[in-house]
Amino acid sequence: MATLKSCSKAEENDDLFSELPEDILVSIMSSFTVKEAARFSLVSRQCEVTWRYFPVLIFQDYHPKEKIRDSWEAIVEEKACFLWRVDRVLGKHLGTTIDELRITFDLEQSTQSYVDKWVDFALDKQVKRLELNFSTIERKLPVRDYRMYEVYCQSLDLPPRFTSDFKSSFLTSLCLRYVNVTDEFVDYLPLSCPLLEMLCIEGSRCLTRVTGSIHVRQLEVSYCCKLGKIDISARKLHSLILNSVFRIELHIVDAPSLFKMSIGEEVTLPYAFDNISDILSQLVYLNLMLDLTLPLTGDLVNGVAMPKLQHLELTVTYATRDSWLHKCRFVIDASPNLQKLTLRLEKFKTKKGFDREVREWVGCSSPLKCLKTLEIVGYRGTAVDLELAFFVLENASMLEEIIVDFIPLNDNDKRQRLVMLQMKLPQGVKLTVR
């Protein structure tokens, strides 16, 4: 059987890829990781040359420890191979500029010198989109375990190139996950990166505040254990993602374009919402991330109306024997023009609640008169799923479709878990199963 290497030695008449214009080749390869692009280059001489000028460099291996659980030596070897691969590709790159550099791998302090060198390369090449993601499987912890953050988190230092005299007139997107971003670095960004439109900071152990004028369109700040205050004016801001298990004083002013917000965990929600009632009233999309094992004190939205909200997404990380619908019902009540409601069950950690009966809930104070779509992701057919479905069926007179996205199950189990929902389904409502 012919190998890819032997294919590269085929006659030129058989090398169809080499006949393609360079811009088409680049377009074909634009979604490849660097490893995939290098393999693709084996089938064509032209591809081999093209990928060395490739403007999009993506190096990623999500959570290698998940794949190599039983061998520390294998983990060390995998990491060494990754570092060598990145260094080799960047060293052979011949282009004068790059559009994107994305590096995703489980790295720690011992690899700091490599990261510093990669950042130098990116900025020298006038990179437009830069993402460094050094998260590990251990850092994807249950909410309460983030209180042991200093033990688990091994964020890398901010590369020296990102100092107070750092400037880039090309950078439009910057994502730093588990890099110790500082207050001073964030303060200086509007001057150092005037074209920056997207900023993501996750897992910094140094960031204590985000204040002043923010010029980006998309902002994410997640799991920065020392962050205590966000006080910004953000006239261009369209989207905000905020995740923290610690209380954050949140103030947003002069943000007329902000229409999309994602916020959690539940312990922070009432506190965070205290000072942004005007922002809530202008949102079109809202995602609330809830830890249902923690007590909720007060209303999440403090009775604020959200007349423009069209899509509400509830990301439920835990479900318990106690019913949870009352915790989010007032958010539904505050959204009279809601068109889509999504329940996303991401981490159903406990078996409690599987056997209890479904509880009935009385109608909304403001019926879901505009709701057209209910989506349940991670559906199990348990009381947690069904209570929301029955509540919506009771109150949404204009409902057109229920989308059920199952956890991995065989077809027979799926059919059994749909029985109760199908029995309640009104005529004319479409049931879509994924």
PAROPA-392556 format. One record per residue (C-alpha): residue number from 1; residue in three letters; chain; x, y, z. Coordinates in steps of 0.2 Angstrom, whole numbers, plus 5000, padded with zeros to 4 digits. Layout:
[NUM, 'ALA', 'A', [X, Y, Z]]
...
! end
This chain:
[1, 'MET', 'A', [5000, 5000, 5000]]
[2, 'ALA', 'A', [5007, 5017, 4995]]
[3, 'THR', 'A', [5011, 5028, 5010]]
[4, 'LEU', 'A', [5009, 5047, 5010]]
[5, 'LYS', 'A', [5028, 5049, 5009]]
[6, 'SER', 'A', [5028, 5039, 4993]]
[7, 'CYS', 'A', [5014, 5049, 4986]]
[8, 'SER', 'A', [5025, 5064, 4987]]
[9, 'LYS', 'A', [5036, 5056, 4974]]
[10, 'ALA', 'A', [5023, 5054, 4961]]
[11, 'GLU', 'A', [5025, 5062, 4944]]
[12, 'GLU', 'A', [5021, 5080, 4943]]
[13, 'ASN', 'A', [5006, 5076, 4932]]
[14, 'ASP', 'A', [4998, 5067, 4946]]
[15, 'ASP', 'A', [5002, 5081, 4959]]
[16, 'LEU', 'A', [4985, 5089, 4957]]
[17, 'PHE', 'A', [4987, 5100, 4972]]
[18, 'SER', 'A', [5003, 5108, 4965]]
[19, 'GLU', 'A', [4992, 5114, 4950]]
[20, 'LEU', 'A', [4981, 5124, 4962]]
[21, 'PRO', 'A', [4984, 5143, 4964]]
[22, 'GLU', 'A', [4993, 5147, 4981]]
[23, 'ASP', 'A', [4978, 5157, 4988]]
[24, 'ILE', 'A', [4967, 5142, 4986]]
[25, 'LEU', 'A', [4979, 5130, 4994]]
[26, 'VAL', 'A', [4980, 5142, 5009]]
[27, 'SER', 'A', [4961, 5143, 5010]]
[28, 'ILE', 'A', [4961, 5123, 5010]]
[29, 'MET', 'A', [4974, 5123, 5024]]
[30, 'SER', 'A', [4967, 5137, 5034]]
[31, 'SER', 'A', [4957, 5126, 5046]]
[32, 'PHE', 'A', [4972, 5113, 5049]]
[33, 'THR', 'A', [4982, 5112, 5064]]
[34, 'VAL', 'A', [5001, 5113, 5060]]
[35, 'LYS', 'A', [5002, 5094, 5062]]
[36, 'GLU', 'A', [4988, 5092, 5049]]
[37, 'ALA', 'A', [4996, 5104, 5038]]
[38, 'ALA', 'A', [5013, 5096, 5039]]
[39, 'ARG', 'A', [5005, 5079, 5034]]
[40, 'PHE', 'A', [4995, 5087, 5020]]
[41, 'SER', 'A', [5012, 5094, 5013]]
[42, 'LEU', 'A', [5018, 5076, 5010]]
[43, 'VAL', 'A', [5006, 5074, 4996]]
[44, 'SER', 'A', [5012, 5089, 4986]]
[45, 'ARG', 'A', [5028, 5098, 4983]]
[46, 'GLN', 'A', [5019, 5115, 4982]]
[47, 'CYS', 'A', [5010, 5111, 4999]]
[48, 'GLU', 'A', [5027, 5108, 5007]]
[49, 'VAL', 'A', [5033, 5125, 5002]]
[50, 'THR', 'A', [5016, 5133, 5006]]
[51, 'TRP', 'A', [5014, 5128, 5024]]
[52, 'ARG', 'A', [5031, 5136, 5028]]
[53, 'TYR', 'A', [5023, 5152, 5024]]
[54, 'PHE', 'A', [5007, 5147, 5032]]
[55, 'PRO', 'A', [4998, 5162, 5040]]
[56, 'VAL', 'A', [4988, 5152, 5053]]
[57, 'LEU', 'A', [4999, 5141, 5066]]
[58, 'ILE', 'A', [4988, 5130, 5077]]
[59, 'PHE', 'A', [4997, 5119, 5090]]
[60, 'GLN', 'A', [4985, 5110, 5101]]
[61, 'ASP', 'A', [4983, 5094, 5111]]
[62, 'TYR', 'A', [4969, 5095, 5123]]
[63, 'HIS', 'A', [4972, 5088, 5140]]
[64, 'PRO', 'A', [4986, 5075, 5136]]
[65, 'LYS', 'A', [4985, 5068, 5154]]
[66, 'GLU', 'A', [4967, 5062, 5150]]
[67, 'LYS', 'A', [4974, 5051, 5136]]
[68, 'ILE', 'A', [4990, 5045, 5145]]
[69, 'ARG', 'A', [4983, 5042, 5163]]
[70, 'ASP', 'A', [4994, 5028, 5168]]
[71, 'SER', 'A', [5011, 5033, 5163]]
[72, 'TRP', 'A', [5021, 5048, 5169]]
[73, 'GLU', 'A', [5035, 5044, 5157]]
[74, 'ALA', 'A', [5023, 5045, 5143]]
[75, 'ILE', 'A', [5017, 5062, 5148]]
[76, 'VAL', 'A', [5034, 5069, 5149]]
[77, 'GLU', 'A', [5038, 5062, 5132]]
[78, 'GLU', 'A', [5022, 5069, 5125]]
[79, 'LYS', 'A', [5026, 5086, 5132]]
[80, 'ALA', 'A', [5044, 5085, 5125]]
[81, 'CYS', 'A', [5038, 5081, 5108]]
[82, 'PHE', 'A', [5026, 5095, 5108]]
[83, 'LEU', 'A', [5039, 5108, 5113]]
[84, 'TRP', 'A', [5051, 5101, 5099]]
[85, 'ARG', 'A', [5037, 5102, 5086]]
[86, 'VAL', 'A', [5032, 5120, 5090]]
[87, 'ASP', 'A', [5050, 5126, 5090]]
[88, 'ARG', 'A', [5054, 5117, 5074]]
[89, 'VAL', 'A', [5039, 5124, 5065]]
[90, 'LEU', 'A', [5042, 5141, 5071]]
[91, 'GLY', 'A', [5060, 5140, 5066]]
[92, 'LYS', 'A', [5057, 5135, 5049]]
[93, 'HIS', 'A', [5043, 5147, 5046]]
[94, 'LEU', 'A', [5048, 5159, 5031]]
[95, 'GLY', 'A', [5033, 5171, 5031]]
[96, 'THR', 'A', [5035, 5189, 5036]]
[97, 'THR', 'A', [5018, 5190, 5045]]
[98, 'ILE', 'A', [5006, 5178, 5052]]
[99, 'ASP', 'A', [4987, 5180, 5055]]
[100, 'GLU', 'A', [4985, 5168, 5070]]
[101, 'LEU', 'A', [4996, 5158, 5083]]
[102, 'ARG', 'A', [4986, 5147, 5094]]
[103, 'ILE', 'A', [4995, 5135, 5107]]
[104, 'THR', 'A', [4985, 5124, 5118]]
[105, 'PHE', 'A', [4994, 5112, 5129]]
[106, 'ASP', 'A', [4997, 5107, 5147]]
[107, 'LEU', 'A', [5012, 5117, 5151]]
[108, 'GLU', 'A', [5020, 5123, 5168]]
[109, 'GLN', 'A', [5033, 5134, 5175]]
[110, 'SER', 'A', [5048, 5124, 5168]]
[111, 'THR', 'A', [5043, 5128, 5150]]
[112, 'GLN', 'A', [5043, 5147, 5153]]
[113, 'SER', 'A', [5058, 5150, 5142]]
[114, 'TYR', 'A', [5049, 5141, 5127]]
[115, 'VAL', 'A', [5033, 5152, 5129]]
[116, 'ASP', 'A', [5043, 5168, 5130]]
[117, 'LYS', 'A', [5052, 5163, 5114]]
[118, 'TRP', 'A', [5035, 5159, 5105]]
[119, 'VAL', 'A', [5028, 5176, 5110]]
[120, 'ASP', 'A', [5043, 5185, 5103]]
[121, 'PHE', 'A', [5041, 5175, 5087]]
[122, 'ALA', 'A', [5022, 5180, 5086]]
[123, 'LEU', 'A', [5025, 5199, 5089]]
[124, 'ASP', 'A', [5040, 5200, 5077]]
[125, 'LYS', 'A', [5028, 5192, 5064]]
[126, 'GLN', 'A', [5015, 5205, 5067]]
[127, 'VAL', 'A', [5002, 5192, 5073]]
[128, 'LYS', 'A', [4984, 5197, 5073]]
[129, 'ARG', 'A', [4976, 5184, 5084]]
[130, 'LEU', 'A', [4986, 5176, 5098]]
[131, 'GLU', 'A', [4980, 5162, 5110]]
[132, 'LEU', 'A', [4990, 5154, 5124]]
[133, 'ASN', 'A', [4980, 5141, 5133]]
[134, 'PHE', 'A', [4990, 5131, 5146]]
[135, 'SER', 'A', [4975, 5124, 5156]]
[136, 'THR', 'A', [4976, 5106, 5162]]
[137, 'ILE', 'A', [4963, 5092, 5167]]
[138, 'GLU', 'A', [4967, 5096, 5185]]
[139, 'ARG', 'A', [4962, 5114, 5183]]
[140, 'LYS', 'A', [4944, 5109, 5176]]
[141, 'LEU', 'A', [4938, 5107, 5194]]
[142, 'PRO', 'A', [4921, 5107, 5203]]
[143, 'VAL', 'A', [4917, 5125, 5208]]
[144, 'ARG', 'A', [4921, 5122, 5227]]
[145, 'ASP', 'A', [4938, 5115, 5222]]
[146, 'TYR', 'A', [4943, 5132, 5215]]
[147, 'ARG', 'A', [4945, 5138, 5233]]
[148, 'MET', 'A', [4961, 5127, 5233]]
[149, 'TYR', 'A', [4966, 5137, 5217]]
[150, 'GLU', 'A', [4984, 5141, 5223]]
[151, 'VAL', 'A', [4987, 5122, 5225]]
[152, 'TYR', 'A', [4980, 5117, 5209]]
[153, 'CYS', 'A', [4984, 5131, 5197]]
[154, 'GLN', 'A', [5002, 5132, 5190]]
[155, 'SER', 'A', [4999, 5147, 5178]]
[156, 'LEU', 'A', [5014, 5153, 5168]]
[157, 'ASP', 'A', [5022, 5170, 5170]]
[158, 'LEU', 'A', [5017, 5184, 5158]]
[159, 'PRO', 'A', [5031, 5184, 5145]]
[160, 'PRO', 'A', [5044, 5199, 5146]]
[161, 'ARG', 'A', [5038, 5205, 5129]]
[162, 'PHE', 'A', [5022, 5210, 5137]]
[163, 'THR', 'A', [5029, 5224, 5147]]
[164, 'SER', 'A', [5024, 5242, 5149]]
[165, 'ASP', 'A', [5032, 5247, 5133]]
[166, 'PHE', 'A', [5024, 5233, 5123]]
[167, 'LYS', 'A', [5015, 5239, 5107]]
[168, 'SER', 'A', [5006, 5231, 5093]]
[169, 'SER', 'A', [4997, 5240, 5079]]
[170, 'PHE', 'A', [4991, 5223, 5072]]
[171, 'LEU', 'A', [4984, 5213, 5086]]
[172, 'THR', 'A', [4965, 5211, 5086]]
[173, 'SER', 'A', [4963, 5196, 5097]]
[174, 'LEU', 'A', [4972, 5191, 5113]]
[175, 'CYS', 'A', [4968, 5176, 5123]]
[176, 'LEU', 'A', [4979, 5171, 5138]]
[177, 'ARG', 'A', [4973, 5156, 5148]]
[178, 'TYR', 'A', [4983, 5152, 5164]]
[179, 'VAL', 'A', [4995, 5165, 5161]]
[180, 'ASN', 'A', [4998, 5178, 5175]]
[181, 'VAL', 'A', [4991, 5193, 5168]]
[182, 'THR', 'A', [4994, 5209, 5178]]
[183, 'ASP', 'A', [4984, 5224, 5182]]
[184, 'GLU', 'A', [4996, 5235, 5173]]
[185, 'PHE', 'A', [4996, 5225, 5158]]
[186, 'VAL', 'A', [4977, 5227, 5156]]
[187, 'ASP', 'A', [4978, 5245, 5160]]
[188, 'TYR', 'A', [4990, 5248, 5146]]
[189, 'LEU', 'A', [4981, 5238, 5133]]
[190, 'PRO', 'A', [4971, 5252, 5125]]
[191, 'LEU', 'A', [4987, 5261, 5121]]
[192, 'SER', 'A', [4998, 5246, 5117]]
[193, 'CYS', 'A', [4985, 5237, 5106]]
[194, 'PRO', 'A', [4973, 5250, 5098]]
[195, 'LEU', 'A', [4965, 5238, 5086]]
[196, 'LEU', 'A', [4962, 5225, 5099]]
[197, 'GLU', 'A', [4943, 5218, 5098]]
[198, 'MET', 'A', [4944, 5202, 5109]]
[199, 'LEU', 'A', [4952, 5200, 5126]]
[200, 'CYS', 'A', [4951, 5184, 5136]]
[201, 'ILE', 'A', [4960, 5181, 5153]]
[202, 'GLU', 'A', [4958, 5165, 5162]]
[203, 'GLY', 'A', [4967, 5158, 5177]]
[204, 'SER', 'A', [4978, 5173, 5182]]
[205, 'ARG', 'A', [4985, 5173, 5199]]
[206, 'CYS', 'A', [4990, 5191, 5198]]
[207, 'LEU', 'A', [4975, 5200, 5191]]
[208, 'THR', 'A', [4966, 5210, 5205]]
[209, 'ARG', 'A', [4955, 5222, 5195]]
[210, 'VAL', 'A', [4949, 5227, 5178]]
[211, 'THR', 'A', [4946, 5246, 5178]]
[212, 'GLY', 'A', [4945, 5261, 5166]]
[213, 'SER', 'A', [4940, 5262, 5148]]
[214, 'ILE', 'A', [4939, 5246, 5138]]
[215, 'HIS', 'A', [4939, 5247, 5119]]
[216, 'VAL', 'A', [4937, 5229, 5115]]
[217, 'ARG', 'A', [4921, 5221, 5108]]
[218, 'GLN', 'A', [4922, 5205, 5117]]
[219, 'LEU', 'A', [4929, 5203, 5135]]
[220, 'GLU', 'A', [4931, 5187, 5145]]
[221, 'VAL', 'A', [4938, 5186, 5163]]
[222, 'SER', 'A', [4937, 5169, 5171]]
[223, 'TYR', 'A', [4943, 5161, 5187]]
[224, 'CYS', 'A', [4956, 5174, 5192]]
[225, 'CYS', 'A', [4957, 5170, 5210]]
[226, 'LYS', 'A', [4962, 5187, 5216]]
[227, 'LEU', 'A', [4951, 5197, 5205]]
[228, 'GLY', 'A', [4939, 5208, 5216]]
[229, 'LYS', 'A', [4933, 5222, 5205]]
[230, 'ILE', 'A', [4928, 5226, 5187]]
[231, 'ASP', 'A', [4923, 5244, 5185]]
[232, 'ILE', 'A', [4923, 5248, 5167]]
[233, 'SER', 'A', [4916, 5260, 5153]]
[234, 'ALA', 'A', [4914, 5250, 5137]]
[235, 'ARG', 'A', [4906, 5259, 5123]]
[236, 'LYS', 'A', [4911, 5246, 5110]]
[237, 'LEU', 'A', [4908, 5231, 5121]]
[238, 'HIS', 'A', [4896, 5218, 5113]]
[239, 'SER', 'A', [4899, 5202, 5123]]
[240, 'LEU', 'A', [4905, 5199, 5141]]
[241, 'ILE', 'A', [4909, 5183, 5149]]
[242, 'LEU', 'A', [4913, 5183, 5168]]
[243, 'ASN', 'A', [4916, 5167, 5178]]
[244, 'SER', 'A', [4922, 5167, 5197]]
[245, 'VAL', 'A', [4918, 5158, 5212]]
[246, 'PHE', 'A', [4923, 5173, 5222]]
[247, 'ARG', 'A', [4913, 5189, 5224]]
[248, 'ILE', 'A', [4917, 5202, 5212]]
[249, 'GLU', 'A', [4911, 5220, 5213]]
[250, 'LEU', 'A', [4904, 5223, 5195]]
[251, 'HIS', 'A', [4901, 5241, 5188]]
[252, 'ILE', 'A', [4898, 5243, 5169]]
[253, 'VAL', 'A', [4894, 5261, 5163]]
[254, 'ASP', 'A', [4892, 5268, 5145]]
[255, 'ALA', 'A', [4890, 5251, 5137]]
[256, 'PRO', 'A', [4876, 5254, 5124]]
[257, 'SER', 'A', [4881, 5240, 5113]]
[258, 'LEU', 'A', [4882, 5226, 5126]]
[259, 'PHE', 'A', [4869, 5213, 5121]]
[260, 'LYS', 'A', [4877, 5197, 5126]]
[261, 'MET', 'A', [4882, 5191, 5143]]
[262, 'SER', 'A', [4887, 5175, 5151]]
[263, 'ILE', 'A', [4890, 5175, 5170]]
[264, 'GLY', 'A', [4893, 5162, 5184]]
[265, 'GLU', 'A', [4895, 5154, 5196]]
[266, 'GLU', 'A', [4879, 5155, 5206]]
[267, 'VAL', 'A', [4887, 5160, 5222]]
[268, 'THR', 'A', [4893, 5176, 5213]]
[269, 'LEU', 'A', [4877, 5180, 5203]]
[270, 'PRO', 'A', [4866, 5190, 5215]]
[271, 'TYR', 'A', [4881, 5201, 5220]]
[272, 'ALA', 'A', [4887, 5204, 5203]]
[273, 'PHE', 'A', [4870, 5209, 5197]]
[274, 'ASP', 'A', [4867, 5222, 5210]]
[275, 'ASN', 'A', [4874, 5237, 5200]]
[276, 'ILE', 'A', [4870, 5232, 5182]]
[277, 'SER', 'A', [4851, 5233, 5181]]
[278, 'ASP', 'A', [4852, 5245, 5166]]
[279, 'ILE', 'A', [4863, 5232, 5157]]
[280, 'LEU', 'A', [4852, 5218, 5160]]
[281, 'SER', 'A', [4837, 5227, 5153]]
[282, 'GLN', 'A', [4846, 5229, 5136]]
[283, 'LEU', 'A', [4853, 5211, 5134]]
[284, 'VAL', 'A', [4847, 5200, 5120]]
[285, 'TYR', 'A', [4857, 5184, 5126]]
[286, 'LEU', 'A', [4860, 5179, 5143]]
[287, 'ASN', 'A', [4869, 5163, 5150]]
[288, 'LEU', 'A', [4869, 5159, 5168]]
[289, 'MET', 'A', [4880, 5146, 5175]]
[290, 'LEU', 'A', [4873, 5138, 5190]]
[291, 'ASP', 'A', [4880, 5127, 5204]]
[292, 'LEU', 'A', [4865, 5119, 5211]]
[293, 'THR', 'A', [4873, 5112, 5226]]
[294, 'LEU', 'A', [4877, 5129, 5233]]
[295, 'PRO', 'A', [4864, 5140, 5243]]
[296, 'LEU', 'A', [4856, 5154, 5233]]
[297, 'THR', 'A', [4853, 5170, 5243]]
[298, 'GLY', 'A', [4841, 5183, 5235]]
[299, 'ASP', 'A', [4835, 5184, 5217]]
[300, 'LEU', 'A', [4848, 5184, 5203]]
[301, 'VAL', 'A', [4841, 5199, 5194]]
[302, 'ASN', 'A', [4833, 5208, 5209]]
[303, 'GLY', 'A', [4816, 5210, 5200]]
[304, 'VAL', 'A', [4824, 5219, 5185]]
[305, 'ALA', 'A', [4814, 5217, 5169]]
[306, 'MET', 'A', [4823, 5210, 5153]]
[307, 'PRO', 'A', [4811, 5215, 5139]]
[308, 'LYS', 'A', [4824, 5213, 5125]]
[309, 'LEU', 'A', [4830, 5196, 5130]]
[310, 'GLN', 'A', [4827, 5183, 5116]]
[311, 'HIS', 'A', [4838, 5168, 5121]]
[312, 'LEU', 'A', [4841, 5162, 5139]]
[313, 'GLU', 'A', [4854, 5148, 5142]]
[314, 'LEU', 'A', [4855, 5140, 5159]]
[315, 'THR', 'A', [4871, 5130, 5161]]
[316, 'VAL', 'A', [4868, 5118, 5175]]
[317, 'THR', 'A', [4884, 5111, 5182]]
[318, 'TYR', 'A', [4876, 5100, 5196]]
[319, 'ALA', 'A', [4859, 5094, 5199]]
[320, 'THR', 'A', [4853, 5087, 5216]]
[321, 'ARG', 'A', [4838, 5079, 5224]]
[322, 'ASP', 'A', [4831, 5096, 5227]]
[323, 'SER', 'A', [4821, 5104, 5213]]
[324, 'TRP', 'A', [4830, 5118, 5205]]
[325, 'LEU', 'A', [4817, 5127, 5194]]
[326, 'HIS', 'A', [4812, 5139, 5208]]
[327, 'LYS', 'A', [4830, 5146, 5207]]
[328, 'CYS', 'A', [4829, 5152, 5189]]
[329, 'ARG', 'A', [4810, 5154, 5187]]
[330, 'PHE', 'A', [4811, 5173, 5191]]
[331, 'VAL', 'A', [4823, 5175, 5177]]
[332, 'ILE', 'A', [4811, 5167, 5165]]
[333, 'ASP', 'A', [4797, 5178, 5173]]
[334, 'ALA', 'A', [4808, 5194, 5169]]
[335, 'SER', 'A', [4809, 5189, 5151]]
[336, 'PRO', 'A', [4792, 5191, 5143]]
[337, 'ASN', 'A', [4799, 5191, 5125]]
[338, 'LEU', 'A', [4810, 5176, 5127]]
[339, 'GLN', 'A', [4810, 5166, 5111]]
[340, 'LYS', 'A', [4823, 5152, 5115]]
[341, 'LEU', 'A', [4826, 5144, 5131]]
[342, 'THR', 'A', [4841, 5132, 5133]]
[343, 'LEU', 'A', [4845, 5120, 5148]]
[344, 'ARG', 'A', [4863, 5114, 5147]]
[345, 'LEU', 'A', [4867, 5100, 5159]]
[346, 'GLU', 'A', [4886, 5099, 5158]]
[347, 'LYS', 'A', [4892, 5090, 5174]]
[348, 'PHE', 'A', [4878, 5080, 5181]]
[349, 'LYS', 'A', [4889, 5074, 5196]]
[350, 'THR', 'A', [4876, 5066, 5208]]
[351, 'LYS', 'A', [4864, 5052, 5207]]
[352, 'LYS', 'A', [4852, 5060, 5219]]
[353, 'GLY', 'A', [4836, 5065, 5211]]
[354, 'PHE', 'A', [4836, 5051, 5198]]
[355, 'ASP', 'A', [4821, 5042, 5207]]
[356, 'ARG', 'A', [4811, 5056, 5213]]
[357, 'GLU', 'A', [4794, 5061, 5205]]
[358, 'VAL', 'A', [4792, 5076, 5194]]
[359, 'ARG', 'A', [4785, 5091, 5203]]
[360, 'GLU', 'A', [4772, 5102, 5196]]
[361, 'TRP', 'A', [4774, 5121, 5195]]
[362, 'VAL', 'A', [4760, 5134, 5193]]
[363, 'GLY', 'A', [4760, 5146, 5179]]
[364, 'CYS', 'A', [4772, 5161, 5176]]
[365, 'SER', 'A', [4767, 5178, 5182]]
[366, 'SER', 'A', [4771, 5183, 5164]]
[367, 'PRO', 'A', [4767, 5168, 5152]]
[368, 'LEU', 'A', [4780, 5163, 5139]]
[369, 'LYS', 'A', [4770, 5170, 5126]]
[370, 'CYS', 'A', [4784, 5172, 5113]]
[371, 'LEU', 'A', [4794, 5156, 5117]]
[372, 'LYS', 'A', [4796, 5146, 5101]]
[373, 'THR', 'A', [4811, 5134, 5105]]
[374, 'LEU', 'A', [4815, 5124, 5121]]
[375, 'GLU', 'A', [4833, 5115, 5120]]
[376, 'ILE', 'A', [4839, 5103, 5133]]
[377, 'VAL', 'A', [4857, 5098, 5130]]
[378, 'GLY', 'A', [4863, 5083, 5140]]
[379, 'TYR', 'A', [4845, 5076, 5142]]
[380, 'ARG', 'A', [4843, 5061, 5153]]
[381, 'GLY', 'A', [4824, 5060, 5155]]
[382, 'THR', 'A', [4825, 5063, 5174]]
[383, 'ALA', 'A', [4815, 5074, 5185]]
[384, 'VAL', 'A', [4827, 5088, 5182]]
[385, 'ASP', 'A', [4825, 5088, 5164]]
[386, 'LEU', 'A', [4806, 5085, 5164]]
[387, 'GLU', 'A', [4801, 5098, 5176]]
[388, 'LEU', 'A', [4808, 5112, 5165]]
[389, 'ALA', 'A', [4800, 5104, 5149]]
[390, 'PHE', 'A', [4783, 5102, 5158]]
[391, 'PHE', 'A', [4784, 5120, 5165]]
[392, 'VAL', 'A', [4787, 5126, 5147]]
[393, 'LEU', 'A', [4774, 5116, 5139]]
[394, 'GLU', 'A', [4761, 5123, 5152]]
[395, 'ASN', 'A', [4766, 5141, 5149]]
[396, 'ALA', 'A', [4772, 5143, 5131]]
[397, 'SER', 'A', [4757, 5144, 5120]]
[398, 'MET', 'A', [4767, 5148, 5104]]
[399, 'LEU', 'A', [4780, 5134, 5107]]
[400, 'GLU', 'A', [4785, 5126, 5090]]
[401, 'GLU', 'A', [4800, 5114, 5094]]
[402, 'ILE', 'A', [4808, 5105, 5108]]
[403, 'ILE', 'A', [4826, 5100, 5104]]
[404, 'VAL', 'A', [4833, 5085, 5115]]
[405, 'ASP', 'A', [4852, 5082, 5114]]
[406, 'PHE', 'A', [4855, 5066, 5124]]
[407, 'ILE', 'A', [4870, 5061, 5134]]
[408, 'PRO', 'A', [4878, 5046, 5125]]
[409, 'LEU', 'A', [4865, 5032, 5126]]
[410, 'ASN', 'A', [4859, 5018, 5115]]
[411, 'ASP', 'A', [4844, 5020, 5104]]
[412, 'ASN', 'A', [4833, 5009, 5116]]
[413, 'ASP', 'A', [4837, 5019, 5131]]
[414, 'LYS', 'A', [4834, 5035, 5122]]
[415, 'ARG', 'A', [4816, 5029, 5117]]
[416, 'GLN', 'A', [4812, 5024, 5135]]
[417, 'ARG', 'A', [4818, 5041, 5142]]
[418, 'LEU', 'A', [4807, 5050, 5129]]
[419, 'VAL', 'A', [4791, 5042, 5134]]
[420, 'MET', 'A', [4785, 5054, 5148]]
[421, 'LEU', 'A', [4790, 5069, 5137]]
[422, 'GLN', 'A', [4780, 5062, 5122]]
[423, 'MET', 'A', [4765, 5059, 5132]]
[424, 'LYS', 'A', [4764, 5078, 5137]]
[425, 'LEU', 'A', [4769, 5084, 5120]]
[426, 'PRO', 'A', [4755, 5095, 5112]]
[427, 'GLN', 'A', [4749, 5093, 5094]]
[428, 'GLY', 'A', [4759, 5104, 5083]]
[429, 'VAL', 'A', [4775, 5105, 5093]]
[430, 'LYS', 'A', [4790, 5097, 5084]]
[431, 'LEU', 'A', [4801, 5085, 5094]]
[432, 'THR', 'A', [4819, 5085, 5087]]
[433, 'VAL', 'A', [4831, 5072, 5095]]
[434, 'ARG', 'A', [4850, 5073, 5092]]
! end
